Amino acid sequence: MKYIEFDANRKFDLTLLGRVTIDFNPVDYYMTLAESTTFKKYLGGSPANIAVGLSRLGKKCGFFARVSDDRFGDFVTGYFEKEGIDTSRIRRCEHGEKLGLTFTEILSETSSNILMYRNEIADLQLCVDDIDEEYIKQSKAILISGTALAQSPSREAALKALFLAKKTNTPIIFDIDYRPYNWVSNEDMGIYYAFAAKQADVILGSREEYDLTEQLIEPGRTDPQTAAYWHKQGAKIVVIKHGKEGSTAYTCDGQKFTIKPFPIKLLKGFGGGDGYASAFLYGLMEGWEVIDCLEFGSASASLLVASHSCADDMPGVEKVKKYIADCKQKYGEMIARA
């Protein structure tokens, strides 16, 4: 069943709104940040990674963002251009704000930490004047990252994009994307997460992220209760992730579909979520069955946690399909399907 209708006449398959940052991943991994001496620079930020992932899968993406007016700003916009992502709505900051820097700590295959520098940050300078209706009207869907709601003026820019998406009948994807940085309080987070989720057609988040979203509504919900509530608010698909336990998509017609991670030798414990999101959304845009979208997303996530970077290692369609086929041949047809 097709739960979301995407207007085939629109230019962009997806327009994303949110942070673009720089990741520094250690080359001498399995050491603490204090011990690591060498890092490799990558494009970072969840919505930026998702845009790259979808571009590698053959989709055309637009993007609303603010970046720093310096060499790092040159790096990320140049990276987008090489990937075929439209940069016409990516604007430079005017008061010296800088791109966020993320230093990752890979302690073992399953233990990783992230240290973010996000003071006076570029991505949260996105403002209402940066968001225009015509660009959204050219988009088959928009994706709002929850981090964009953390502070003004980015918060109002994201809310304007939501209103314009509703006005132009553009499907809304809300990636809760919890990061504790820049929020004043958990209650602030609950207010704005819940508002955005109520506008969304598709919601993506972990159990912890839904708990934060629902803290002022009804704490302590189960997954089925969470899905039922957001379906009543208008969501067509609610995806709830449980890390290594897998994830479940609940659809508005009362069905649920569950997928488990594909087996792979891990390098790090982060980076899989953005590959999951891009591959899952690719399947939706292709009109696949939900279980096939989940399987594709899970496979992409596994490939990324086995890779050093996120954006640089985003796989193409054939690589993901081959990985799924190889796993099924080795472990059985139902290896990831619950």
VENFENSUL-V410964 format. One record per backbone hydrogen bond with DSSP energy under -1.0 kcal/mol. NH is the residue of the N-H (numbers start at 0). CO is the residue of the C=O. E is the energy in kcal/mol with one decimal. If there is no record, write none. Layout:
NH;CO;E
NH;CO;E
//
This chain:
9;6;-1.7
11;137;-2.9
12;59;-2.2
13;59;-1.4
14;140;-2.2
15;61;-2.1
16;142;-2.1
17;63;-1.5
20;43;-2.4
21;99;-2.4
22;41;-2.8
23;101;-3.3
24;39;-2.2
26;37;-2.7
28;26;-1.4
29;105;-3.4
35;31;-2.2
39;24;-3.0
41;22;-2.6
43;20;-2.6
48;44;-2.8
49;45;-2.5
50;46;-2.2
51;47;-2.1
52;48;-2.8
53;49;-2.7
54;50;-2.2
55;51;-2.6
56;52;-1.1
57;54;-1.7
58;53;-2.8
61;13;-2.2
63;15;-2.8
64;88;-1.6
66;90;-2.5
69;67;-1.4
73;69;-2.0
74;70;-2.3
75;71;-2.3
76;72;-2.1
77;73;-2.4
78;74;-2.2
79;75;-2.3
80;76;-2.4
81;77;-2.1
82;78;-1.6
84;79;-2.5
85;60;-2.5
89;86;-1.7
90;64;-2.4
92;66;-2.4
97;119;-1.6
100;116;-1.5
101;21;-2.6
102;114;-3.1
103;23;-2.2
104;112;-3.1
106;110;-1.8
107;110;-1.8
112;104;-2.3
114;102;-2.9
116;100;-2.8
121;97;-2.8
124;121;-2.2
125;122;-1.1
129;126;-1.9
130;127;-1.4
135;131;-1.4
136;132;-2.4
138;135;-1.8
139;11;-3.1
141;170;-2.4
142;14;-2.5
143;172;-2.6
144;16;-1.7
145;174;-2.6
147;144;-1.7
148;145;-1.7
149;146;-1.7
153;123;-1.3
154;150;-2.5
156;152;-1.9
157;153;-2.6
158;154;-2.2
159;155;-2.5
160;156;-2.1
161;157;-2.0
162;158;-2.4
163;159;-2.7
164;160;-2.2
165;161;-2.1
166;162;-2.3
167;163;-2.0
168;165;-1.1
169;164;-3.1
172;141;-2.8
173;201;-2.9
174;143;-2.2
175;203;-2.3
188;184;-1.7
189;185;-2.5
190;186;-2.3
191;187;-2.2
192;188;-2.8
193;189;-1.9
194;190;-1.9
195;191;-2.2
196;192;-2.7
197;193;-1.9
198;195;-1.2
200;171;-2.8
201;171;-1.9
202;236;-2.0
203;173;-2.6
204;238;-1.5
206;240;-1.6
209;205;-2.2
210;206;-2.2
211;207;-2.0
212;208;-2.1
213;209;-2.1
216;213;-1.5
217;213;-2.2
225;221;-2.5
226;222;-2.7
227;223;-2.4
228;224;-2.1
229;225;-2.2
230;226;-2.2
231;227;-1.7
232;228;-1.1
233;230;-1.0
234;229;-2.4
235;200;-2.7
236;200;-2.0
237;249;-2.6
238;202;-2.9
239;247;-2.8
240;204;-2.4
241;245;-2.8
244;241;-2.2
245;242;-1.9
246;258;-2.3
247;239;-2.3
248;256;-2.8
249;237;-2.9
250;254;-2.6
251;235;-1.9
253;250;-2.0
256;248;-2.2
258;246;-2.7
259;335;-3.4
266;304;-2.7
267;304;-2.2
275;271;-2.5
276;272;-2.5
277;273;-2.3
278;274;-2.2
279;275;-2.8
280;276;-2.7
281;277;-1.9
282;278;-2.0
283;279;-1.9
284;280;-2.5
285;281;-1.7
286;283;-1.3
287;282;-2.5
292;288;-1.9
293;289;-2.4
294;290;-2.2
295;291;-2.2
296;292;-2.4
297;293;-2.8
298;294;-2.2
299;295;-2.1
300;296;-2.3
301;297;-2.1
302;298;-2.0
303;299;-1.7
304;300;-2.0
306;303;-1.6
313;310;-1.5
319;315;-1.9
320;316;-2.5
321;317;-2.6
322;318;-2.1
323;319;-2.4
324;320;-2.6
325;321;-2.8
326;322;-2.4
327;323;-2.4
328;324;-2.2
329;325;-2.0
330;326;-3.3
331;327;-1.8
334;331;-1.7
337;257;-1.5
//
